[in-house]
Amino acid sequence: AERGVTVCWETAGTQHPKLMDRAARLSLETGGIIKFDLKAFDEGLHMALTGASNRRTLENFRRAAAHVNERPEVPLVVASTLLVPGYVTPDQVGRIARFIADINPHIPYALLGFAPNFYVPDLPCTSVSHAEAAEAAARDAGLTNVRIGNRHLLSRDY
C-alpha cells in the first residue's frame, strides 16, 4: 500500500477482527476491495462444508461492510457463494442475500458454479436451473447487484 499498489483481499472472513479492520482500511486507502466467500448462512451447513463455524465470517463481513459508504464509487466489499449441488440451495442463497441486503442492498454478489474435483468427485456441476433459482432468490431478498459467475461450468444435469 505504501508503494501505491491497490490492495485487494479474497477471504473466508475468519481472521481476527483487528486484522479485518486493517484490511478494510488498506483497501479503502488504495482503491481495493475485500471479496468474501460466504459459503452458507446456516452455521450447521457451514460446518458440514468447511469444518468451521461461520460466526466470525458473518461478523467480519458486517464489520468491513460498515465502511462501504466511505467510498461509494468502487465497492469496498463484494461477496460470492459457491453453488454446491445438494448443499447450497436457493433458500440458503436467499438467507445469505437477506443478510447482505440488510447491511447494504447494493453490495455486489456473485453466485459461482461448482465443478467436482478430488474432494467431492461424486457431485455434479451446478445446473443452469439451480443457478437461475439462486439468482432469483438473491434478488427477491433485496440485492440489486447479483450475477452468475463461472457460467461455463453450469450443466443441464438436474
Secondary structure as UniProt FT lines:
FT   TURN            2..3
FT   STRAND          9..11
FT   HELIX           17..30
FT   STRAND          34..37
FT   HELIX           43..50
FT   HELIX           55..65
FT   TURN            66..67
FT   HELIX           68..70
FT   TURN            72..73
FT   STRAND          77..83
FT   TURN            85..87
FT   HELIX           90..103
FT   TURN            105..106
FT   STRAND          109..113
FT   TURN            121..122
FT   HELIX           128..140
FT   TURN            141..142
FT   STRAND          146..149
FT   HELIX           151..153
//
